[in-house]
Amino acid sequence: VEVNGRRIEVALPHSLILGGGPRRKTKKRRASGTKVATSGDAVAAPMQGTVIKVNVSEGDEVAEGDVVLILEAMKMENPVKAHKSGTVAGLAALEGGQVNKGAVLMELK
């Protein structure tokens, strides 16, 4: 290789020349989903994001698996589902509000 009029010798590892390149172990990706391992009454945010839509109001009855709100993260809309049947209490999620992972969005009594 010539740089600024000077010739410089360059050597490459054989693994790059043969197209192998360095090998890295890839992490197994967990299956995507909206279930959150939540115990007790709290419905927690599965990730950091913005609350796009709240589908329930204080005092509403919900069944296990009902979509209680939509959370936007990284330009994707993610449904958050009720982990058990119950009555919505302590609704803390507001449309347009930012939430952190694990933040309590509401409780189901």
Secondary structure, DSSP 8 states (H G I E B T S, - for coil): -EETTEE------HHHHTT--------------S-----TTEEE-SSSEEEEEE---TT-EE-TT-EEEEEEETTEEEEEE-SS-EEEES----TT-EE-TT-EEEEE-
